[in-house]
Amino acid sequence: MSDTLATAVSHSLEIKHSRFTAHAAPIDGPAHALAFLQQVAVADATHNCWAYRHGQDYRSSDDGEPSGTAGRPILAAIDGQGFDQVMVVVTRWYGGIKLGAGGLVRAYGGTAAECLRTAPRQPLVALAQLQLMAGFEDLGALHAALAAHGADKQDEQFDAQGVRLQVSLPRDQVDALKMRLRDATRDRIRFRDDA
């Protein structure tokens, strides 16, 4: 189980007269990551290098720095700190002293890693989708059980037989919810797992 950021954070370092500022934020997908880049990138800075990870989807950019010296070290910092669903942008203002390839890797990766190391974390909870069918007589027990197990209603449709519900809940609560509903309704509620 990995974490994401609880909130957007930033961190700055000065290395051989170059200033590096990392901005990191939780993201809900690649489009959100690129929107964050547009939000924090500084037009008159020397470079705005970045990386994001969202599950198996990841990208990085060296933004004009030598290939592999900025984006990949930022991505390595995200992975090394155990984060997912995170975007990090490291902005550099050149200070007149060349750092060399190894120095750039350490500067970009180090600034990103330090930013993430001190950031507030939020655990990522694996969610499951569940479809339930219940008669009207079981609605009270159904809603009480959903609340007790952290389930969010995604869709609710009524017909002559009762209700058809689509819910999202923490994956580790699925079995407990099913058992509670079977006990409370004498096994009248029907389930269909979508995930």
C-alpha positions as CSV (number, residue, x, y, z in Angstrom):
1,M,0.0,0.0,0.0
2,S,1.4,3.3,-1.0
3,D,0.7,6.9,0.1
4,T,-0.2,10.1,-1.7
5,L,0.3,13.6,-0.5
6,A,-2.2,15.0,2.0
7,T,-1.7,18.5,0.5
8,A,0.5,20.4,-2.0
9,V,4.0,21.1,-0.6
10,S,7.1,22.9,-1.7
11,H,10.8,22.9,-0.7
12,S,13.8,25.0,-1.8
13,L,17.5,24.4,-1.9
14,E,20.5,26.4,-3.1
15,I,23.3,24.4,-4.7
16,K,26.4,26.1,-6.0
17,H,24.5,29.4,-6.6
18,S,21.6,27.7,-8.5
19,R,18.3,27.8,-6.7
20,F,16.1,24.7,-6.9
21,T,12.4,24.7,-5.8
22,A,10.3,21.6,-5.7
23,H,6.5,21.8,-5.8
24,A,4.6,18.6,-5.2
25,A,0.9,17.8,-5.2
26,P,-1.5,14.9,-5.2
27,I,-3.0,14.2,-8.6
28,D,-6.0,12.2,-9.8
29,G,-4.6,11.5,-13.3
30,P,-2.2,12.7,-16.0
31,A,-4.3,15.6,-17.1
32,H,-4.3,16.9,-13.5
33,A,-0.5,16.5,-13.3
34,L,0.0,18.6,-16.5
35,A,-2.5,21.2,-15.1
36,F,-0.4,21.4,-11.9
37,L,2.7,21.9,-14.1
38,Q,1.1,24.9,-15.8
39,Q,0.1,26.3,-12.4
40,V,3.6,26.1,-10.8
41,A,6.0,26.4,-13.7
42,V,8.0,29.7,-13.7
43,A,8.3,31.1,-17.2
44,D,11.5,33.0,-16.6
45,A,13.3,30.2,-14.7
46,T,16.1,28.3,-16.4
47,H,14.3,24.9,-16.3
48,N,11.0,23.5,-15.0
49,C,11.7,19.7,-14.8
50,W,9.0,17.3,-13.6
51,A,7.8,13.8,-13.1
52,Y,4.6,12.1,-12.0
53,R,3.4,8.7,-11.0
54,H,-0.3,7.6,-11.1
55,G,-0.4,3.9,-10.7
56,Q,1.3,2.3,-13.7
57,D,1.2,5.6,-15.6
58,Y,4.3,7.8,-15.2
59,R,6.1,10.4,-17.2
60,S,9.0,12.8,-16.7
61,S,10.7,15.7,-18.5
62,D,14.2,17.1,-18.3
63,D,13.0,20.4,-19.8
64,G,16.3,21.1,-21.6
65,E,18.7,19.7,-19.0
66,P,20.9,16.8,-20.3
67,S,18.9,13.7,-20.9
68,G,18.3,11.6,-17.7
69,T,19.6,14.2,-15.3
70,A,16.4,15.7,-14.0
71,G,13.1,14.0,-14.8
72,R,14.2,10.5,-14.0
73,P,15.8,11.4,-10.7
74,I,12.6,13.2,-9.7
75,L,10.6,10.1,-10.6
76,A,13.1,8.0,-8.6
77,A,12.5,10.3,-5.6
78,I,8.7,9.8,-5.9
79,D,9.1,6.0,-6.0
80,G,11.9,5.9,-3.4
81,Q,9.6,7.7,-0.9
82,G,6.8,5.3,-1.6
83,F,4.4,7.8,-3.2
84,D,1.7,7.2,-5.8
85,Q,-0.7,9.7,-7.5
86,V,1.9,12.5,-7.1
87,M,3.3,15.1,-9.4
88,V,6.6,16.9,-8.6
89,V,7.9,20.0,-10.5
90,V,11.5,21.1,-9.7
91,T,12.2,24.6,-11.0
92,R,15.9,25.7,-11.4
93,W,17.3,29.2,-11.6
94,Y,20.9,28.8,-13.0
95,G,23.5,30.4,-10.7
96,G,26.5,30.5,-13.1
97,I,28.3,27.3,-11.9
98,K,27.9,24.1,-14.0
99,L,27.0,21.1,-11.8
100,G,27.8,18.3,-14.3
101,A,25.6,15.4,-14.9
102,G,26.1,13.8,-11.5
103,G,25.5,17.1,-9.8
104,L,22.3,17.7,-11.7
105,V,21.0,14.2,-10.8
106,R,21.8,14.8,-7.1
107,A,20.3,18.3,-7.2
108,Y,17.0,17.5,-8.9
109,G,16.5,14.1,-7.2
110,G,17.6,15.5,-3.8
111,T,15.3,18.5,-3.9
112,A,12.4,16.3,-4.9
113,A,13.2,13.7,-2.2
114,E,13.6,16.3,0.5
115,C,10.3,17.9,-0.5
116,L,8.5,14.6,-0.3
117,R,10.3,13.3,2.8
118,T,8.9,16.1,5.0
119,A,5.5,16.2,3.4
120,P,2.3,15.1,5.1
121,R,1.2,11.7,3.8
122,Q,-2.2,10.2,3.2
123,P,-2.7,6.5,2.7
124,L,-4.2,5.4,-0.6
125,V,-7.2,3.2,0.0
126,A,-8.0,0.5,-2.5
127,L,-11.6,0.8,-3.4
128,A,-14.1,-1.9,-4.7
129,Q,-17.3,-1.4,-6.6
130,L,-20.3,-3.4,-5.6
131,Q,-23.8,-3.6,-6.9
132,L,-26.6,-4.5,-4.5
133,M,-30.3,-5.3,-5.0
134,A,-32.6,-5.0,-2.0
135,G,-36.3,-5.0,-1.3
136,F,-38.0,-2.1,0.3
137,E,-38.2,-4.0,3.7
138,D,-34.4,-4.1,3.9
139,L,-33.6,-0.4,3.2
140,G,-33.0,0.5,6.8
141,A,-30.6,-2.3,7.4
142,L,-28.9,-1.6,4.1
143,H,-28.3,2.1,4.7
144,A,-27.0,1.4,8.3
145,A,-24.6,-1.2,7.0
146,L,-23.3,1.0,4.2
147,A,-22.6,3.8,6.6
148,A,-20.8,1.5,9.1
149,H,-18.5,0.2,6.4
150,G,-17.6,3.5,4.7
151,A,-19.5,2.8,1.5
152,D,-20.4,5.7,-0.8
153,K,-23.5,5.5,-3.0
154,Q,-22.6,6.0,-6.7
155,D,-26.0,5.3,-8.1
156,E,-29.4,4.5,-6.7
157,Q,-32.4,3.3,-8.8
158,F,-35.8,2.2,-7.5
159,D,-38.2,-0.1,-9.2
160,A,-41.3,-2.2,-8.1
161,Q,-39.1,-4.8,-6.4
162,G,-36.9,-2.4,-4.4
163,V,-33.6,-0.6,-5.0
164,R,-30.6,-1.3,-7.1
165,L,-27.5,0.4,-5.6
166,Q,-24.0,0.9,-7.0
167,V,-21.5,1.6,-4.1
168,S,-17.8,2.2,-3.7
169,L,-16.1,1.1,-0.5
170,P,-12.7,0.2,0.9
171,R,-11.8,-3.2,-0.6
172,D,-11.0,-4.6,2.9
173,Q,-14.6,-3.9,4.0
174,V,-16.4,-5.8,1.2
175,D,-16.6,-9.2,3.0
176,A,-17.6,-7.6,6.3
177,L,-20.4,-5.6,4.6
178,K,-21.7,-8.7,2.8
179,M,-21.7,-10.7,6.0
180,R,-23.5,-8.0,8.0
181,L,-26.2,-7.6,5.3
182,R,-26.7,-11.3,5.0
183,D,-27.2,-11.6,8.8
184,A,-29.4,-8.5,9.0
185,T,-31.7,-9.4,6.1
186,R,-31.8,-13.2,6.3
187,D,-29.8,-13.3,3.1
188,R,-32.3,-11.4,1.0
189,I,-29.9,-8.8,-0.5
190,R,-28.2,-9.8,-3.8
191,F,-24.7,-8.7,-4.7
192,R,-22.8,-8.3,-7.9
193,D,-19.1,-7.5,-7.7
194,D,-17.8,-5.1,-10.4
195,A,-14.2,-5.1,-9.2
